[in-house]
Amino acid sequence: MKKHTLTFLCSALMFTCLSSNMVLAKAMPPVLTKTDFSVKVKDQTVGLGDRWTPDIARKIEMPVEGSFTGEVPFDGAQYKFFQHQKAGLEIFSSNLWWDKAERSVDDYIVSQITLTAADSSTPRGVHVGSTTRVLNNAYGDGLVENDSGTQWVSYELGKKVLSFEIKDSKVVKINMNYNNGFSE
């Protein structure tokens, strides 16, 4: 009798621990990866850090030459930024970190992606119009900030930031960019 009771208690303890781990695993948000900082536009994936080329611009039907927006400080240096836009999508290209990477000063990368239309989504399926519940299920709890009446939920991976503007419990804007250490 004592042997069966001990076996039962050990089994019960083991199943309790296993079920606790299963609950814990479900509650933990998935880890961000490089892919999370990309978007698919017209069957073409565009991500932060990708080279900005005429071929990419043509495939997503964006102007390759953008409007010069200025020089922005990053890591103690100034880099040139250009804005490329069409309805629902805005991309900033820059020569960010050309001097620290093996690139020419005239090589530009995708430095920011902003979505304001529901026709594109993140790799995890969140799009403009998604509910905060869908956002939390896909990414977990992020850093919530209220800036002048605007609510943002953000996630970071290294210098990359993925932000969602929330209004009435729905995503109204998605922004992917590099953190330069300054508040905008």
C-alpha positions, -999 to +999 in steps of 0.1 A: +000+000+000+028+024+009+046+017-023+015+025-044+009+057-025+044+069-030+042+060-067+009+079-070+023+110-052+054+110-074+033+107-105+009+134-094+039+157-087+054+150-121+022+157-139+017+189-119+052+201-129+047+192-165+013+210-167+029+241-150+056+242-177+030+239-204+011+268-190+043+288-186+053+280-222+019+293-235+022+325-215+057+334-227+057+355-259+077+342-289+112+357-293+116+384-319+138+376-349+152+395-379+121+384-399+098+403-376+112+435-389+100+429-425+068+432-445+056+415-477+045+440-504+034+427-538+050+393-531+083+410-523+097+409-487+113+442-476+130+443-442+150+467-421+187+466-432+179+453-467+197+472-495+174+498-511+178+491-549+160+501-580+149+465-584+133+464-550+116+498-555+102+486-589+089+453-574+069+471-547+059+500-570+077+527-550+098+556-563+135+546-561+145+583-556+129+597-525+125+630-509+156+640-489+144+644-453+177+653-437+207+640-418+199+621-387+224+613-359+232+576-351+261+564-330+279+598-331+277+603-369+252+619-393+235+598-420+213+609-450+177+598-450+152+597-479+115+591-478+097+569-504+059+567-502+027+554-517-008+550-502-005+530-470+032+524-471+062+547-463+098+536-465+129+555-454+162+546-470+195+558-456+232+554-458+231+544-421+263+529-409+280+529-443+312+539-426+310+510-401+300+484-426+317+474-458+296+497-480+299+528-501+286+561-488+261+559-517+248+525-507+214+528-490+195+504-468+159+503-456+159+522-423+122+525-416+090+509-427+056+524-418+022+508-427-010+527-425-032+504-446-046+469-440-033+453-472+002+445-457+009+427-425+038+417-403+052+381-406+031+372-376-001+383-393-007+416-375-020+444-398-037+478-395-071+470-381-060+440-360-072+441-324-049+445-294-058+409-285-044+397-319-013+418-313-008+404-278-013+368-290+013+373-318+039+393-298+031+391-261+030+422-239+051+450-252+063+482-238+032+505-236+037+542-239+012+571-241+026+600-260+004+631-262-028+610-262-014+584-286-008+549-274+021+528-287+030+492-280+067+485-288+091+455-290+128+457-294+156+434-308+190+450-305+187+484-322+155+474-341+121+486-328+087+473-339+059+497-328+021+495-331+000+526-327-033+517-309-066+536-311-099+522-297-082+488-291-071+484-327-038+488-346-039+520-367-002+522-376+028+498-377+063+512-376+097+493-379+128+514-374+162+516-358+165+532-324+189+562-325+186+569-288+166+600-293+129+605-286+110+619-316 
